[in-house]
Amino acid sequence: MDKSPKAAGGVAALERGLTILGAFNSAAQSLTLTELATATGYYKSTTLRLCSSLARFQFLQRLDDGRFRLGPALFELGRVYQQSFEMGEFVRPTLRRLVERTGETASLYIRDGTQEVCLHRVESPHPLRDAGIAEGDRFPIDDSACSRVLSAFSGKKGEKFDHIRGNLTVFSRQPTRATGTSAIACPIFAVGQRLVGAILLSGPESRFSDGPVAEMTSTLVDEAARLTHTLGGTTAVYDSAHWQGALRDHRARPAVYRRPIPTAPCR
C-alpha cells in the first residue's frame, strides 16, 4: 500500500518529492528505485515519477547503473543558504528569552582548539550579576561547566564525560573564574548533530540554590532544544530519558521542547 503522506494545508506531491530527497544521507549516498520505494513507503511507480521530476530539475541524478543520487541543484541551494546564514540572528533571540525567563546572564560559547570563546552574550538586568566578560573573550578549556559540556560533546573520553553526555547539562560553581558565581551549561547542535557550542546561564551563587537551579535547567534545555531545531539539529537528545540524573539532583522534570512532526517524511 502506498504510504504517501496526506498534506495538511500543503501540497502532497511536493511533500512526496521532499520525502524522496530526505531518504538520502551519508550512509545512503546513492539508492536504487526499490530502496527509495522501501525507504519512503511509496509504490515504485510513484517513486519513479517523483525521481524523474526531481532529476529534470537537477535535484537528483540518475547514474549509469540506474541508481539515484542527490543532484547539483541542492549544492547550489546549500551554497546560497550558507552565504545568507548568520547564526547570531537565531542565537541572540534565544539568549534574550533566557534572560527574560530566568533573570540571569545568558551566553553562547564555542570551542576553538584548546580555548573556548564567548561568541554572544546578553547580560542579566540585575545590578548583582555575572559581569566582567564580553563577547570575544577567550578562556582555556578547564573544569568549568561550559568547558565540560564542550569537551564531552566533542568526544572526550572518560566516565565524567559519559555522565555529562547522558545527563546533557552541567551545573557548577566557578570560583577559579569569578568568585561567588554559579553556572549551568547545555549543548546545542546543528545539521548532522554537529556540536555548535554551549549555552550558559550564569549569575551569583546566592540565586542558584536547588529550587531555582531545577527551574533554570528546565528553561535552558527548552531553549537549547528550540535553537537546535532552528539550526537543523535533532532534538531527540533533549528527551526526558536523558534527564534521570537531573531528576535525582533537582527533583524536577523539565518541560522539553518537542520538535514538530512534519506531515512528510560560564562563565
C-alpha positions as CSV (number, residue, x, y, z in Angstrom):
1,M,0.0,0.0,0.0
2,D,1.3,3.5,-0.9
3,K,2.1,5.3,2.4
4,S,2.2,8.7,0.8
5,P,1.7,11.4,3.4
6,K,-1.5,13.4,3.4
7,A,-0.8,17.1,3.1
8,A,-2.4,19.2,5.8
9,G,-2.6,22.6,4.3
10,G,0.3,21.8,1.9
11,V,0.9,20.2,-1.5
12,A,1.1,16.4,-1.3
13,A,3.2,15.9,-4.4
14,L,5.8,18.4,-3.2
15,E,5.9,16.8,0.2
16,R,6.4,13.4,-1.5
17,G,9.3,14.8,-3.5
18,L,10.9,16.2,-0.4
19,T,10.5,12.8,1.3
20,I,12.4,11.2,-1.6
21,L,15.3,13.7,-1.0
22,G,15.2,13.0,2.7
23,A,15.9,9.3,2.1
24,F,19.5,10.1,1.2
25,N,22.2,10.5,3.9
26,S,25.9,9.9,4.5
27,A,25.2,6.2,4.8
28,A,23.0,6.1,1.7
29,Q,24.6,8.4,-0.9
30,S,23.0,6.5,-3.8
31,L,19.9,4.4,-3.8
32,T,18.1,2.1,-6.2
33,L,14.4,2.6,-7.1
34,T,13.5,-0.3,-4.9
35,E,15.5,1.1,-2.0
36,L,13.8,4.5,-2.4
37,A,10.4,2.9,-2.5
38,T,11.1,0.9,0.6
39,A,12.5,4.0,2.5
40,T,9.5,6.2,1.6
41,G,6.7,3.6,1.6
42,Y,5.6,4.7,-1.9
43,Y,4.8,2.5,-4.8
44,K,7.6,2.0,-7.3
45,S,5.6,3.7,-10.0
46,T,5.1,6.7,-7.7
47,T,8.7,6.8,-6.7
48,L,9.9,6.7,-10.4
49,R,7.6,9.6,-11.4
50,L,8.9,11.7,-8.5
51,C,12.5,10.8,-9.2
52,S,12.1,11.7,-12.8
53,S,10.7,15.2,-11.9
54,L,13.4,15.8,-9.4
55,A,16.1,14.7,-11.9
56,R,14.6,17.1,-14.5
57,F,15.3,20.0,-12.2
58,Q,18.7,18.5,-11.1
59,F,17.7,17.8,-7.6
60,L,18.6,14.1,-8.4
61,Q,20.9,12.5,-10.8
62,R,20.4,9.0,-12.3
63,L,23.7,7.0,-12.6
64,D,24.6,4.6,-15.4
65,D,23.7,1.6,-13.2
66,G,20.2,3.0,-12.6
67,R,20.8,4.2,-9.0
68,F,19.9,7.8,-7.9
69,R,21.9,10.3,-6.0
70,L,21.5,13.9,-5.0
71,G,21.9,16.4,-7.8
72,P,23.9,19.7,-8.2
73,A,20.8,21.9,-7.6
74,L,20.9,21.0,-3.9
75,F,24.6,22.1,-3.7
76,E,23.7,25.5,-5.2
77,L,20.8,25.9,-2.7
78,G,23.1,24.9,0.1
79,R,25.7,27.5,-1.0
80,V,23.1,30.2,-1.1
81,Y,21.9,29.2,2.3
82,Q,25.4,29.2,3.7
83,Q,26.1,32.7,2.4
84,S,22.9,34.1,3.8
85,F,23.1,32.3,7.2
86,E,24.1,34.4,10.2
87,M,23.9,32.3,13.3
88,G,23.7,35.3,15.6
89,E,20.2,36.1,14.1
90,F,19.0,32.9,15.8
91,V,21.2,32.8,18.9
92,R,20.6,36.3,20.2
93,P,16.8,35.9,20.4
94,T,17.4,32.7,22.3
95,L,19.7,34.4,24.8
96,R,17.2,37.3,25.3
97,R,14.4,34.8,26.0
98,L,16.6,33.0,28.5
99,V,17.4,36.3,30.3
100,E,13.7,37.2,30.3
101,R,12.7,33.8,31.6
102,T,15.4,33.4,34.3
103,G,16.7,36.8,35.1
104,E,20.3,35.6,34.7
105,T,23.1,36.3,32.2
106,A,22.9,34.1,29.1
107,S,25.9,33.4,26.8
108,L,26.9,31.2,23.9
109,Y,30.4,29.7,24.0
110,I,32.1,27.8,21.2
111,R,35.3,25.8,21.2
112,D,38.4,27.0,19.4
113,G,41.2,24.4,19.8
114,T,42.2,24.4,23.5
115,Q,40.2,27.5,24.3
116,E,36.5,28.5,24.5
117,V,35.2,31.8,23.1
118,C,32.3,33.8,24.3
119,L,30.6,34.4,21.0
120,H,27.3,36.0,22.1
121,R,26.2,37.3,25.4
122,V,23.1,39.0,26.9
123,E,23.5,40.5,30.4
124,S,21.1,40.0,33.3
125,P,19.1,43.1,34.3
126,H,20.0,42.6,38.0
127,P,22.5,45.0,39.5
128,L,24.3,42.0,41.0
129,R,25.2,39.7,38.1
130,D,28.0,37.7,36.5
131,A,29.8,40.7,34.9
132,G,33.3,41.4,33.5
133,I,33.0,39.1,30.5
134,A,32.5,40.4,27.0
135,E,31.8,38.9,23.6
136,G,35.1,37.7,22.1
137,D,36.7,36.9,25.4
138,R,38.7,33.6,25.5
139,F,39.4,31.2,28.3
140,P,41.3,27.9,28.4
141,I,39.4,24.7,28.4
142,D,39.2,23.7,32.1
143,D,36.8,22.2,34.6
144,S,34.1,24.9,34.3
145,A,30.5,24.0,33.3
146,C,30.9,25.2,29.8
147,S,34.3,23.6,29.2
148,R,33.0,20.2,30.5
149,V,30.0,20.4,28.1
150,L,32.2,21.3,25.1
151,S,34.7,18.6,25.9
152,A,32.0,15.9,26.5
153,F,30.2,16.6,23.2
154,S,33.4,16.9,21.3
155,G,34.0,13.2,22.1
156,K,36.4,13.4,25.1
157,K,36.6,10.0,26.8
158,G,36.1,9.2,30.5
159,E,33.4,8.4,33.0
160,K,32.9,12.0,33.9
161,F,32.2,12.9,30.2
162,D,30.0,9.9,29.7
163,H,27.9,11.1,32.6
164,I,27.6,14.6,31.0
165,R,26.6,13.1,27.7
166,G,23.9,11.1,29.5
167,N,22.5,14.0,31.6
168,L,23.1,16.7,29.0
169,T,23.7,19.6,31.3
170,V,26.3,20.6,33.8
171,F,25.8,22.8,36.9
172,S,28.9,24.1,38.7
173,R,30.3,26.8,40.9
174,Q,33.2,28.5,39.3
175,P,35.5,30.2,41.9
176,T,38.5,30.0,39.6
177,R,36.9,32.5,37.2
178,A,34.6,34.6,39.2
179,T,34.3,34.2,42.9
180,G,30.8,33.6,44.2
181,T,29.2,32.7,40.8
182,S,27.5,29.6,39.5
183,A,26.6,28.4,36.0
184,I,24.5,25.9,34.1
185,A,25.6,24.8,30.6
186,C,23.8,22.8,27.8
187,P,25.0,21.9,24.3
188,I,23.4,23.0,21.0
189,F,23.6,21.2,17.7
190,A,23.2,21.9,14.0
191,V,22.7,19.8,10.9
192,G,24.1,16.3,11.2
193,Q,24.2,16.8,15.0
194,R,27.4,18.8,14.7
195,L,28.2,20.5,18.0
196,V,27.8,24.2,17.7
197,G,28.6,25.2,21.2
198,A,27.2,25.5,24.7
199,I,24.6,27.9,26.1
200,L,25.4,29.1,29.5
201,L,23.3,30.6,32.3
202,S,25.4,32.3,34.9
203,G,24.9,34.5,38.0
204,P,25.6,34.9,41.7
205,E,25.8,31.7,43.7
206,S,23.1,33.1,46.0
207,R,20.5,32.8,43.3
208,F,21.5,29.3,42.2
209,S,20.0,27.2,45.0
210,D,18.4,23.8,44.3
211,G,14.9,25.1,43.5
212,P,15.9,27.9,41.1
213,V,18.5,25.7,39.5
214,A,15.9,23.0,38.7
215,E,13.7,25.6,37.0
216,M,16.6,27.3,35.2
217,T,17.9,24.0,33.9
218,S,14.4,23.1,32.5
219,T,14.3,26.5,30.8
220,L,17.8,26.2,29.5
221,V,17.1,22.8,28.0
222,D,13.9,24.0,26.4
223,E,15.6,26.9,24.7
224,A,18.6,24.8,23.7
225,A,16.2,22.3,22.0
226,R,14.4,25.1,20.2
227,L,17.7,26.6,18.9
228,T,19.0,23.2,17.9
229,H,15.7,22.6,15.9
230,T,16.1,26.0,14.2
231,L,19.7,25.2,13.3
232,G,18.7,21.9,11.7
233,G,19.8,19.6,14.5
234,T,17.8,16.7,16.0
235,T,16.1,17.3,19.3
236,A,15.9,13.7,20.5
237,V,18.9,14.3,22.7
238,Y,16.8,16.6,24.9
239,D,14.1,14.0,25.5
240,S,13.3,13.3,29.2
241,A,15.1,9.9,29.1
242,H,18.3,11.9,29.4
243,W,17.1,13.6,32.5
244,Q,17.4,10.9,35.1
245,G,20.4,12.5,36.7
246,A,18.8,15.9,36.8
247,L,15.6,14.5,38.3
248,R,17.6,12.9,41.1
249,D,19.7,16.0,41.7
250,H,17.0,18.7,41.5
251,R,13.7,16.7,41.9
252,A,12.2,18.5,38.8
253,R,11.3,17.2,35.4
254,P,12.0,19.8,32.6
255,A,9.4,21.0,30.1
256,V,11.2,19.9,27.0
257,Y,10.6,21.5,23.6
258,R,9.3,18.9,21.2
259,R,10.2,19.1,17.6
260,P,7.1,19.2,15.5
261,I,6.5,16.1,13.3
262,P,6.3,17.0,9.6
263,T,3.5,15.9,7.5
264,A,6.0,14.4,5.2
265,P,8.7,12.5,5.7
266,C,30.5,30.4,32.4
267,R,31.4,31.5,32.5
